[in-house]
Every structure is written in C-alpha cells, then in structure tokens.
Amino acid sequence: MTPDANSYIEMLRKFGISAYRNVDKLIEAQKKNLDALSQSAQVAAQGAQSVAQKQREVLEAGLREATSLARGYQPLGKLQDNLALQTEFAKKVFEIAVKGAQESATTARQSSGEAAKIIQDRLKESFEEIRAGFSRNKSA
C-alpha cells in the first residue's frame, strides 16, 4: 500500500473503523457520490440546453417582428406614422426580449436548484451513512 493509503487506514482506526471490513462500504459510498455528480451534471446540462432554446425562441420572435415591420414599412408616408410604427416595433421587440429573459432566468434558476438539490441530498445521505457507521462501531 502507498503511504497515503496507510495514513488513511490509520486515521480510520483512530476513529474505531476497521478499514478492511468497510472497504466495500467506502467503495459503494463513492459510487453513490459519483452517481449524484453525474445526475447533477446531467440536470445542469439539460437546463443549459433549455436556456439556449429559450434564447433562440426570443431571437426568432424578434426577427419575425422585424420582418413584419419591414414588410409593412412605407417610407413615403407621414413622418409621425413612421415614428409611431417604429415605436410600436421597438415596444414589441422589447417586450419579447424581457419575457424571454425572464423565462430564461427562471429556467436557469430551476435547473441550478435541481442540480444542487441532487448533491445536497447525497451529502445528507452520506452523513447519515457515516453516522450509522459510527453508531455500529460504538456498539460493537
């Protein structure tokens, strides 16, 4: 064994934990930790994809509005009419952008919360496993 492994085993013995008897439990705990990290990363990646999708939808909606304005634009009309049309266009695009930003922020917040909860739940479970292990060692 490496010096690091020996020092780790000595540390476990100080706490009354038989290192060799609990190796399978330690491996299982680390497997659960890796599974939780994997699930968390997957949720975060899905959230990022959802945010990107929302942003694409906002861009497409803005482009549709711009296309609609361009088709209906008549530069030979009255100046006030042109200004009113441009103002209405700017208002619509701004409303689309704000709504899209709110939806993207909500999606990002939800996916981040879900990803963090997976890790948090695993930490709680891990602490319970450790507590249960110490309880068994005290009674043994």
Number of C-alpha atoms within 10 A of each C-alpha: 6 7 8 9 10 12 12 13 15 15 13 14 12 10 11 14 18 14 17 10 9 13 11 11 14 14 11 12 17 13 12 15 17 14 15 21 17 15 16 21 17 14 20 20 15 15 21 17 14 17 21 14 13 20 17 13 15 21 16 12 17 20 13 13 17 17 12 12 15 10 9 10 14 12 9 7 9 10 10 9 13 15 11 12 16 15 12 13 17 15 12 16 20 13 13 18 18 13 14 20 16 13 17 21 14 13 19 20 13 15 22 18 14 17 22 18 14 18 20 13 12 19 14 11 15 16 12 12 14 14 12 12 15 15 11 11 13 11 6 7
